[in-house]
């Protein structure tokens, strides 16, 4: 075959992006009939490709940086992704409206499925994603959801429904805006304009907020002590300031939208698919926990790039003697910055 013919054949080969889109379009058609994707749905599908392509590249780079002893032999590439499952999952999330290019909508985490020797993609909802799902599927969606942290210098008085008060409410005043003191708690308030008797006030102490912090929460976000490493050896600890206030607020925000009851009449195939994916991810977590505790050995990969809970931990900082926990499923998606970076206000 001449070089010219070889070039022509190569040119006809579809790109990975084109193969991904074809798979998604095929899956979309099989679910809803032969209907062309709207421009919005095409854009969402392209956003999923761009987001996952970045995640796969950075995860593969991190895999290659590990010593051979702790490195999974399966490259983290498109060729090793379970494309059939990915296409079904992307269609479900895209039809609900999750957009990986938007901060705190959805984060993608590759993890190895030992049964298929392929990488499945875990979809972890951010706090804005929880809000989107609650509004779309909620039974009684509030007109407004107020989320606030309460500091030691603030004035806060809850008003609970009783004989003298026909509906719940509160009084809240920030008396020293530039030196509010320590966080003592937080609250969220569901308000209904036409039916104020449905108003709902829920208060959380700082202890209750911190109980919701993931077991493996990143110190880069929550602050605290972390191991300090030099030349591959632990030399002590260092204090990381983190973004403690922001993470506390997000914790209350997640609770506020998780508290909106789902309407069973609104549940569709996409929602059922979403719940099945959450169940599969939870089962994978349990499987990896058992594997780690039983064998005290390497398991799968660390989600990396912009989509990991401990974003800057390298090989040395995640290794513990004979046990190497490479895949950490206990990820609060709000510990994960967007792929294009940005500051904490964008997370």
N, C-alpha and C positions, 0 to 999 in steps of 0.2 A: 504493500500500500504506500503510495507516494505521500510525501509530507503534506501536500495540498489536500489530499483526501482525508488524511488523519486530522488535519485542522478542521475540515468540514464536519467530520463525525463528532469531534470534541465540541464544536460549536452547537451541534444539535442536542448535546446532553443537557437536560434541564438542570438548573442550579438547585442547591439545597432549598433555597427559599421557594422556588417554583414547585418542588416536590412537596414541601410542607403545605403550601397553599392548595395544591391539588388534593392532598389527603384531607384537609379540613373541608374543602368544598364538597368532596365526595361524601364525607361523613354528615355534613349539613344537609345535603340532598337526601340521604338515606333516612334522616330523622323527620324532615319536614316536607319531603317531596321535591320534585325537580323545580326548585325555585332559586333564582340567582341571588347571590349575596348582595345586600345593599352596600353602598359605599362605606357606611359606618361599620358594618360587620367585616368588610374586607380590611378596613383600617385596624380594627381590633385584632384580627388574625395576624396581620403584619406586625403589630406591636408585640404579640406573643412570640413570634419568630425572632424578632430583634432582641427581646428580653432574654429568651432562652438561649439564643446563640451566644450572647455575652456571658451568661451563667456557665454554659458548657465550656467555653474557652478558658475562663478564669479558674474553673474547677479543675480542668485538665492541667493547667499550668501549676496549680498547687499540688496535684497528684504527682507530677514529675519532679517537684522539688523535694518530695519525701524520700527518705532512704529506701532502698529496695526492700528492706525488711518490713517496712510499714506501708508499702505502696501496693494498692490493689492492681492486679495485672490487667484489668479491663479498662482501656482508655475511655475517658469521658468525652465521647464524640457523638455526632448525629447518627453515625452508623450503628451505634450501640444503644440508641434510645428506642423504647417500645413505641413505635410511631402510631400503631393502631389505637392503643390506649390514649396516647397523647392527643390524637385528633379528636377522639370522643370527649375528652376532658376539656379541651380548648373550646369546642363548640358549646358545651354546657355553660362554661364560665363566660364566654363571649355573649351568649344570648341573654344571660342574666345582666350583663353590663360591666363586669369586672374588666378593668383596663390596666395592664401591667406598666404602662408608661405614666400612669398617674400615681403620685405618692400615696402610700398606705392603702391602695386598692387590693393588690394581690402580689404575692412573692412566689417565685419558683425555686424549688429545691430538688436537685437530682439525687436519687438514692438507688442503690443497686438492689434489684430483685433477684435473690439467689435461685429462685425457681425457674426463672427465664434467662438468667445471665444477661439481662438487659437492664438499662437504667430507666426506672419509672420517674415521673416528675410529680413531686408533691406541690400542691397549691395551698399556700398559707394566707389566709385573709388578714388584711390590715384593719385598723379601726375604722377607716372610711369604707372599706369593703363590708364590714359588719353593718354599718349604717345603711349602705345601699341595699343589702339583703333584707334588713328590717323594714325599710320603706316599701320594697317591692312585695314582700310576702307577709307583712304584719297584719294582724287581725284588727287592732285599733291603734293606728299610727298617730302619735301626738302631733299637734300643730307645731310645737316647739319642744326641743330637748335642751335644757340648760345644764351645763357641767361646770362645776367650780371646785377649786381647792380652798380650804379654809385655813388661815394662818392664825397664829396665837394673838395677833393684834387686831384681827377682824371682829366685826360684830355679826353674829349669826344667831337667829332665833327661828326654830322650826314652828310652823303652825299646822297642827294635825287636825283632821276633821273630827268635830265633836258637836255637842248641842249648840255651842255658840259660834261655830265656824262651819259653814255649809260645804266647804271644800278645803283641800290641803293647800298650803302655801308656805312662805318663809319671808323673813326679813334679813337682808344681807347688806352689810356696809363695809367697804375697805377704808379703814380709818388712817392707815399709815402706808400709802401705796408704795413708797420706796424703801421701806424697812418693815415688812409685814411680820417678821419673826419666823418661827418654825412652823412647818405644816403640821396641823393637828388632826386633819381629816379632810373630807370632801363630801360633795353631795351631787345628785342629779335630780332633775325635776322634769317630769312629763306634764306638759300643759295642754289643755284642750279648750279652745276659745269658745266653741258653742256649748260644750258640755263640761264646765269647770268642775262639776262633781266627780269627774273621772281623773282629775289631777292627781299626780303621784309624786311624793317626795321620798327619796331614799338617801339616808346618811351613812357614811362610812368613816370609821376612825382610821387613823394612820396605820394602826396595826392591821386592820382589815384590808387596807390597800396593799400593804407590803406582803400579806399572805397570798395575794394573787400574783406576786412576782414569780416568774418562771424559776425553777430550781437551778437552771444553768444560765441565768440571765447574765448578759455581758456587763462587765464592770465599766466598759467604755460608755455605756448608756446609763446604768444605774449608779455608777460610782462605787468606790470601795477599794479594797486591797487586791492586788493581782501580783502574780509571780513576776520577778524580774530576771531576765535571761541575758547572759553574755557569752558569746562563742559556744552556744549550745549547752551551757551549764546554768543552773539556777544559782543566782548570787544573792537572793533576798526577795524582798517585796517592795512595791511602790504603791502610792496612793493615787487613784484616778478620780478626778472630780466628777466626770460624767454629766448627765443631764437628768438628775434625780427628779426635779420638779416636773419637767416635761413628761417623764415616764409615769409619775403618779397621776397626772392629769389624764394621760391616755388610758390608764388602768380604769379610772372612773368612767371615762367615755365609753370604753368597751362594755363595761357593766351596764351602762345606761341603754345601749342599743341591744345588748343580749337579753335585756329584760322585756323587750317587746314581743308579745306572744305571736307565734306564727299562725296564720289562718289556714286551716287544713283545706279549705276550698280553693285556695290560691296555689297550693302545691302542684307543681307540674313535673314533667320528666327531668327538666334541668335541675330543679331543686333536689329531686330524688338522687340524681347522678352526683350532685354536690355532696349530699350526705353519705353516699356510698364511698366517695373518695376520702372523705374525712374518716370513715370507718376503716378503710384500707390503710390509711396513713397511721392510724392508731394501732392497728394490728402489727404493722411493720415496726413501730416503736417497741411494742412488747417483745416481738421476736428478736430485735437487736439487743434489748436489755437482757433477755435470757441468754443470748449468745455471748454477750460480753461478760456476764457474771459467771457463766459456766466454764467458758474456755479461757478467759483472761487473755484474749488475743485480738488481733486486728479485725475490725468489721467495717466494710464498705468505705464510704468517702465522706469527707467534710464538705458540706455545701459552702461554696466560696463566692468570691466576687462581691457584688452588692447584695447578695441574698443569703447571708449567713448570720447567725446570732452572734458569734464571736468573730467579728470581721477581720481583726488583725492578728489573730493567734496563728503563729507559724508552727512548724512541726515540733520544735523543741518545747514550746509553751503548752502544747496539748498532750504531750506524752507523759504517762505516769508509769514508770518502771516497766513491768511486764504487761500492763494493760494499756491498750491504745483505743480510746473511744473516738473513732473517726467520724461517725455519723451521729450528730446530736439532734434528735427529733424534738426535744423540748424547747422549741423556739417560739418566743413571742414575736409575731411578725412585725410588731412595732419596734423591735430591736433592730430591724433590718432597714438600712437606708435605701432610697431608690437607686436604681442602677446608675443614673447619671449624677449621683452624688448629691450635693446640696447640704445646707445646714439643718439643724434639728427642727427648725420651723417648717421645713419641707417634708419631714418624715411623717 
